[in-house]
Amino acid sequence: MTTFTYIETFAGIGGFRQALDKLGGQCVLSSEIDKFANQAYEVLYGEPTAGDITKIDAKDAPDHDLLVGGFPYN
């Protein structure tokens, strides 16, 4: 049962998603720029991320209750 929706930015391999899904969350958008992290994310969750967050227009983001983001490492 979904209790809230969220967007995961700078997702890496989905650390936030692991926790938030267990709490009843549903990810409506994820973004990650790293090629290898994206490959792992797709294997783990069965869907690719939206890629580079700077290429996503804010108006295209789905409605969500929570926005989370990892720390960029570059």
C-alpha positions in Angstrom: 0.0 0.0 0.0 1.4 3.4 -1.0 1.3 6.0 1.7 3.3 8.7 0.0 5.1 9.4 -3.3 8.7 10.7 -3.7 11.3 11.8 -6.2 14.8 10.5 -5.8 17.6 12.7 -7.2 21.3 11.9 -7.4 20.0 8.4 -6.9 23.2 6.4 -7.2 22.0 2.8 -6.9 18.9 3.7 -5.0 19.8 3.9 -1.3 16.9 6.2 -0.5 14.6 4.0 -2.5 15.5 0.9 -0.5 14.4 2.7 2.7 11.4 4.7 1.4 9.8 1.7 -0.4 9.9 -0.3 2.9 8.1 2.6 4.6 5.3 2.5 2.0 6.6 5.0 -0.5 6.3 5.0 -4.2 9.1 6.5 -6.4 7.6 8.5 -9.2 10.8 9.8 -10.6 14.5 9.1 -10.1 17.6 10.7 -11.7 21.2 9.7 -11.8 24.0 10.8 -14.2 26.5 8.0 -13.6 26.4 5.3 -16.4 27.3 2.4 -14.1 25.0 3.5 -11.3 22.2 3.7 -13.8 22.9 0.2 -15.0 22.8 -1.1 -11.4 19.6 0.9 -10.7 17.8 -0.6 -13.7 18.8 -4.2 -12.6 17.7 -3.6 -9.0 14.4 -1.9 -9.7 13.4 -2.9 -13.2 13.4 0.6 -14.6 15.9 3.2 -15.7 16.4 6.5 -14.0 15.5 9.7 -16.0 19.2 10.5 -16.3 20.8 13.9 -15.7 18.7 16.0 -13.3 19.8 19.2 -15.1 18.0 18.0 -18.3 14.7 17.6 -16.5 12.4 20.6 -16.5 10.7 21.2 -13.1 7.3 21.3 -14.8 7.8 17.8 -16.1 8.3 16.4 -12.6 5.3 14.4 -11.4 3.3 15.4 -8.3 5.1 14.1 -5.2 5.0 14.3 -1.4 8.8 14.1 -0.8 12.0 15.1 -2.6 15.2 13.3 -1.6 18.7 13.5 -3.0 22.1 12.0 -2.4 25.2 14.0 -2.3 26.9 14.3 -5.7 30.5 12.9 -5.5 32.3 14.9 -8.3 
